[in-house]
């Protein structure tokens, strides 16, 4: 077993040895990250695959790697990659600890964004070395993802003495490490989900509204608009806010609410909530005058 850090508090500063890897979970992320470790020169010795689709991913991305029971996948490895759904991660870790399936000195890495290394505590207590490395991207579970890993940020959480190890693994997989303190892991993941998931919903809802408005090929309208909005926000923050909310154009907002009635109450309430948040930010940025903000908020508060 490789145990570079187990008996030393010094960070791993030399080129790391090649690791024997066991992959638990060959879903979209697990199969790709296992392939990325293989590509970096590590040796994926075995993997688990529950569904037929997972087996197909394993065959495609980890050719020649045997699909075995979890007890065999994790036995006598240097690195265990846990790529299971968030809701079962703790259960898997508890099960491995209860059976003493993982040898002391083994690096145990999970890829969940929601939690840090606390979830690995039962294995850490048995001498395992915990790593939480969350790739900030959406996986397709195909070889395309290996290219997309280039420059992909990974949220890294571990003990300070293992930080160099974690960051080295990220770089070897093609990514860029970003340090996330354990105590902030929940907020970190909520922020990413708030942006990425809600953006998908907003884009798709916008497309539906434009179709309802009789617009053909609505993607041709919103692709440049939303692309420019994202670029402006990243470059200039709240000072880039434009549109009727930032201007305090209460009449336009009232008309928007009337036009959206046919889309249903959920869409209207979402518009109201986002408009209020935008107004607050525009006011704080000095773009929206207080008297205009009040008129705007009065319209947004009107449920009729």
Beta strands, then each sheet from edge to edge (+ up, - down):
strand 1: 20-24
strand 2: 43-47
strand 3: 66-67
strand 4: 79-82
strand 5: 107-110
strand 6: 129-135
strand 7: 153-158
strand 8: 176-179
sheet 1: 3+ 2+ 1+ 4+ 5+ 6+ 7- 8-
end
